[in-house]
Amino acid sequence: MKKNLLFVMNNLNCGGAEKALIALLNTIDYSAYTVDLLLFRREGIFLADVPKQVNLLEEPQDYSYFNMPIKAAIKDCVHKRRFDVAIARACAAFIFRSEKNRVRCEQRVWKYLSKALPSLSKQYDAAIGYLEKNPIYFCIEKVNATKKIGFIHNDYDQLGMDPSIDRSYFEQLDNIVTVSEGCVKVLKDRFPMFEPKIKLMYNIVSPDVIKRLSQRKVDLRHKGISIVSVGRLHYQKGFEMAVEACAMLIEDGYDIKWYVVGEGDEREKLERLIKERKLEAAFILTGVKDNPYPYIRQCDIYVQTSLFEGHCLTITEAKILKRPIVSTDFNVIHAQIQNEKNGLIVKQDPASIFEGIKRLISDKELRDSFEHHLSKEHLGTESEIEKLYQFIS
């Protein structure tokens, strides 16, 4: 008899965790499992990639009140005589205004958001909150399941999470799963009482799929050096440093175009900085692309400027496509890049990023050496799905 699984996620917008979820859903053995997927908002570029075997549940109707202006939300709640939701939305509004840490804000708002979300009636063999905060909280409070599993896709401490809020939720999980050895260590240090149930499961990556998708045509419109970075326009990704490094390369006479594939809440800030540095023709924010792999495959150098990561999927993807890589020295990069062997690791500042790129541009032998070493690496992680089967057995 098939086991019933539920995955819970905020949405399927552009992001590493969202991409990892799609890869996981495309790897599950549907002869043994039936899968429901609950998205708080049914939106995102990866929505079209959800396998047809997955039952996509209706989004919680009242969730939208917490994403609309307070006056409109309360007016509609009162009109529908949802006074309980109106009060919860007003309490949430106070936290939205007063809590400066946006991550902790989301944690604190949950107890009010929770009042607007109904419990699911179906009984599941396992419920998987595939991202920290709300997806995990929902599985704990709103789902009947034999096993409950929570995924943490980033460095818990770097995210700025409040452990005192999460402790009671983590206590009710059967497994706390994260995506790199570094993230495992952080969780064990932060929550030593839960050490036995903290597990490692790498994000699922299929080299064959990535190589196939990378063959599609894109026009980078440049005969000089093309640089590509992929990621959300978010402070974590360090794109302000990328803009400054680009300015240094242009000032040094290099004919480059730097393409950043992604979208996010730092777009306006980055656009202002690009304009100030007069880099409109050199530093291009492409927006979200449902298939970034042709950009990676066709670039001369792939650059990652992150301040921190849980496990950097785009680094793995660039390695699969055998691109010369320059990456900043964030917390878990040494698990993916061996400096001077299959990529360059530089300090987290514009000058160091500039020097790393400059070195790769001028040293073809080094680029060829990186490609040679990358061609010998086994980078597929499809077998990681077996760990999930063990967690829910």
C-alpha positions in Angstrom: 0.0 0.0 0.0 1.3 3.4 -0.9 2.4 5.9 1.8 0.8 9.3 1.9 3.3 12.2 2.0 2.7 15.9 2.4 5.2 18.6 1.5 4.6 22.2 2.7 6.4 25.2 1.2 5.7 29.0 1.0 5.7 29.2 -2.8 7.8 28.1 -5.8 9.5 31.4 -6.5 13.2 31.5 -7.6 15.4 30.1 -4.9 17.7 27.2 -4.0 15.2 25.5 -1.7 12.4 25.8 -4.2 14.7 24.4 -6.9 15.8 21.5 -4.6 12.1 20.7 -3.9 11.3 20.3 -7.6 14.3 18.1 -8.0 13.2 15.9 -5.1 9.6 15.7 -6.4 11.0 14.6 -9.7 13.0 11.8 -8.1 10.4 10.2 -5.7 9.2 6.7 -6.5 5.5 7.3 -7.2 4.7 3.6 -7.3 5.4 3.6 -3.6 4.2 7.1 -2.5 1.3 9.4 -3.1 2.4 13.1 -2.7 0.4 16.2 -1.8 2.0 19.6 -2.0 0.7 22.6 -0.1 1.9 26.0 -1.1 0.8 29.0 1.0 0.8 30.9 -2.3 0.5 28.9 -5.6 3.0 31.0 -7.5 6.5 30.9 -8.8 8.6 30.1 -11.8 8.9 26.4 -10.7 5.2 25.9 -10.5 5.1 24.5 -14.1 7.8 22.0 -13.1 5.8 20.2 -10.4 5.4 16.6 -11.6 2.0 15.6 -12.8 1.8 12.8 -10.1 1.8 15.4 -7.4 -1.5 16.6 -6.0 -1.3 20.4 -5.6 -3.6 21.4 -2.8 -5.6 24.6 -2.7 -3.8 27.4 -1.0 -5.1 28.5 2.4 -7.7 31.2 1.5 -7.1 33.5 4.5 -3.3 33.5 4.1 -3.7 36.4 1.6 -4.8 38.7 4.4 -1.3 38.7 5.8 0.1 39.8 2.4 -2.2 42.7 1.8 -2.3 46.2 3.4 -3.7 46.2 6.9 -6.7 48.4 6.2 -7.9 46.3 3.2 -7.4 43.1 5.1 -9.4 44.2 8.1 -12.1 45.7 6.0 -12.6 42.5 4.1 -12.4 40.4 7.3 -15.1 42.5 8.9 -17.3 42.4 5.8 -17.1 38.5 5.9 -17.6 38.6 9.7 -14.2 37.0 10.2 -13.5 39.0 13.4 -11.0 36.4 14.7 -8.9 36.8 11.6 -9.2 40.6 11.8 -7.9 40.6 15.3 -5.0 38.3 14.4 -4.1 40.5 11.4 -4.1 43.6 13.6 -1.7 41.9 16.0 0.5 40.8 13.1 0.6 44.4 11.9 2.1 45.5 15.2 4.9 43.0 14.8 5.5 43.9 11.2 6.0 47.5 12.3 8.0 46.9 15.4 10.3 43.9 14.7 13.3 45.0 12.7 14.7 41.6 12.2 12.7 40.3 9.3 13.4 36.6 10.0 12.4 36.9 13.6 9.4 38.9 12.5 8.2 35.9 10.4 8.8 33.6 13.4 6.8 35.9 15.8 3.9 36.5 13.3 3.2 32.8 13.0 1.1 32.5 16.1 -1.3 35.1 14.6 -1.1 33.8 11.1 -1.8 30.3 12.4 -5.3 31.5 13.6 -6.3 32.1 10.0 -5.1 28.8 8.6 -7.3 25.7 8.9 -5.9 22.3 9.8 -5.8 19.6 7.1 -8.3 16.7 7.6 -6.3 14.1 5.7 -4.1 11.7 7.7 -0.5 11.4 6.3 2.3 9.0 6.9 4.7 11.8 6.8 4.5 15.6 6.7 7.6 17.5 5.5 8.0 21.2 6.1 10.5 21.9 3.4 11.7 25.2 4.6 12.5 26.8 8.0 9.8 28.8 9.8 6.2 28.7 8.5 6.3 25.4 6.6 7.6 23.6 9.6 5.3 25.4 12.0 2.3 24.4 9.8 3.3 20.7 9.8 3.5 20.7 13.6 0.2 22.6 14.3 -2.1 21.9 11.3 -1.3 18.4 10.0 -2.1 14.9 11.3 0.9 12.8 10.4 2.8 9.8 11.8 6.2 11.4 11.1 7.0 15.1 10.9 10.2 16.3 9.3 11.6 19.8 9.0 14.2 21.0 6.6 16.6 23.9 7.3 18.1 25.1 4.0 20.6 27.6 5.3 23.1 28.4 8.1 20.7 28.7 11.1 22.8 31.3 12.9 23.5 33.4 9.8 19.8 33.6 9.1 19.2 35.4 12.4 16.7 32.9 13.7 15.5 33.0 17.3 16.2 29.6 18.8 13.8 30.2 21.7 10.9 30.3 19.3 11.9 27.2 17.3 12.8 25.0 20.3 9.3 23.9 21.1 8.6 23.2 17.3 11.9 21.3 16.8 11.0 19.2 19.9 8.0 17.9 18.0 9.8 16.9 14.8 11.0 13.4 14.2 13.9 14.6 12.1 15.5 18.0 11.6 17.2 17.8 8.1 19.7 20.2 6.7 21.8 20.3 3.5 25.5 20.5 4.4 28.0 19.3 7.1 28.5 22.9 8.1 24.8 23.4 8.6 24.6 20.2 10.6 27.3 21.5 13.0 25.5 24.8 13.4 22.3 23.1 14.4 24.0 20.7 16.7 25.8 23.5 18.4 22.6 25.6 18.7 20.3 22.7 19.7 22.5 20.0 21.4 19.3 18.5 23.0 18.1 17.5 19.5 21.4 16.2 18.2 20.2 12.6 17.6 17.5 13.7 15.2 19.6 16.3 13.2 20.3 14.7 9.9 22.2 15.5 6.7 20.5 15.2 3.2 22.2 16.9 0.3 20.0 18.7 -2.2 19.2 16.4 -5.1 21.0 17.4 -8.3 20.8 15.6 -11.7 23.7 16.3 -14.0 22.0 14.8 -17.0 19.0 17.2 -16.6 21.2 20.2 -16.1 23.3 19.5 -19.1 20.2 18.9 -21.3 18.6 22.1 -20.2 21.8 24.1 -20.7 21.7 23.4 -24.4 19.0 25.9 -25.1 20.1 29.0 -26.8 20.5 32.4 -25.1 22.2 35.4 -26.7 24.6 37.0 -24.2 25.3 39.7 -26.9 29.0 40.1 -26.1 32.3 39.2 -27.7 34.4 40.1 -24.7 34.4 38.2 -21.3 31.0 37.1 -20.1 30.5 36.7 -16.4 27.4 35.1 -14.9 26.0 35.0 -11.3 22.7 33.3 -10.4 20.8 34.1 -7.2 18.1 36.1 -5.5 18.7 39.8 -5.3 19.1 39.6 -1.6 21.8 40.9 0.8 22.9 37.3 1.5 24.2 37.0 -2.1 26.6 39.9 -1.9 25.7 41.5 -5.2 26.8 45.0 -4.1 30.3 43.6 -3.9 29.8 42.3 -7.4 28.9 45.7 -8.7 32.0 47.2 -7.1 34.2 44.5 -8.5 32.7 45.0 -12.0 33.5 48.8 -11.7 37.1 47.9 -11.0 37.3 45.5 -14.0 35.9 48.2 -16.3 38.3 50.8 -14.9 41.2 48.4 -15.5 40.2 48.2 -19.2 38.6 44.8 -19.3 35.8 44.3 -21.9 33.3 42.5 -19.8 29.6 42.0 -19.3 28.3 40.7 -16.0 24.9 39.0 -16.0 23.0 38.4 -12.8 20.1 36.0 -13.2 17.5 36.4 -10.5 15.1 38.7 -8.8 14.5 40.1 -5.3 13.9 42.9 -2.9 17.4 44.5 -3.5 16.7 45.3 -7.2 16.2 49.0 -6.6 19.3 49.3 -4.4 21.4 47.5 -7.0 20.0 49.6 -9.9 20.9 52.8 -8.1 24.4 51.5 -7.4 24.8 50.4 -11.1 23.7 53.8 -12.2 26.1 55.6 -9.8 29.0 53.5 -11.1 27.9 54.1 -14.7 27.7 50.4 -15.3 24.4 50.1 -17.1 26.0 48.6 -20.2 28.3 46.2 -18.2 26.3 44.9 -15.2 23.0 43.5 -16.3 20.2 42.3 -14.0 18.3 39.9 -16.3 15.5 39.1 -13.9 14.2 35.6 -13.2 14.8 33.0 -15.8 13.0 29.7 -15.6 16.1 28.0 -17.1 19.4 29.7 -16.0 21.6 26.9 -17.2 22.3 28.2 -20.8 23.6 31.4 -19.1 26.0 29.4 -17.0 27.1 27.1 -19.8 27.9 30.0 -22.2 29.7 32.3 -19.7 33.5 32.5 -19.5 33.5 32.8 -15.7 30.9 31.9 -13.1 31.1 34.1 -9.9 29.5 33.5 -6.5 29.6 36.5 -4.2 27.6 35.1 -1.2 28.1 36.2 2.4 26.8 32.9 3.6 25.0 29.8 2.3 23.6 26.5 3.5 24.7 24.6 0.5 25.2 26.5 -2.8 23.3 24.8 -5.5 24.4 27.2 -8.2 28.1 26.3 -7.5 27.3 22.7 -8.0 25.5 23.5 -11.3 28.4 25.6 -12.5 30.7 22.7 -11.7 28.5 20.3 -13.6 28.8 22.6 -16.6 32.6 22.8 -16.1 32.8 26.6 -15.8 35.8 28.3 -14.2 34.5 29.5 -10.8 35.4 32.4 -8.5 33.6 32.3 -5.1 33.8 34.3 -2.0 35.0 32.5 1.2 31.6 31.9 2.7 31.0 29.4 5.5 30.5 26.1 3.6 32.3 26.8 0.3 35.3 24.6 1.1 33.0 21.5 1.0 32.3 22.3 -2.7 35.5 24.1 -4.0 39.1 23.0 -3.5 40.9 26.3 -3.9 43.3 26.4 -6.9 42.2 22.9 -8.0 38.6 23.2 -9.3 38.0 26.9 -8.6 39.2 30.1 -6.8 38.1 31.1 -3.3 38.6 34.8 -2.5 37.9 37.0 0.5 34.5 38.7 0.8 35.3 42.1 -0.5 35.2 43.8 -4.0 38.9 44.0 -4.4 39.5 40.3 -3.8 36.6 39.4 -6.2 38.2 41.7 -8.8 41.6 40.1 -8.4 40.2 36.6 -8.6 38.3 37.3 -11.8 41.3 39.2 -13.3 43.5 36.2 -12.6 41.1 33.8 -14.3 40.7 36.1 -17.4 44.5 36.3 -17.8 45.4 32.7 -17.0 44.0 30.3 -19.6 46.1 27.4 -18.2 44.4 27.8 -14.9 41.0 27.8 -16.5 41.8 24.7 -18.4 43.1 23.0 -15.3 39.8 23.7 -13.4 37.8 22.3 -16.3 40.0 19.1 -16.3 39.5 18.5 -12.6 35.7 19.2 -12.8 35.3 16.7 -15.7 36.5 14.0 -13.3 34.1 14.8 -10.4 30.9 12.8 -9.8 28.3 15.5 -9.0 25.0 13.6 -9.2 23.1 13.3 -5.9 20.0 11.4 -7.0 20.7 8.7 -4.4 20.0 11.1 -1.6 16.3 10.3 -2.0 17.0 7.1 -0.1 17.7 9.1 3.0 14.2 10.6 2.8 12.7 7.1 2.5 14.6 6.2 5.7 13.3 9.2 7.5 9.7 8.4 6.7 9.9 4.6 7.2 
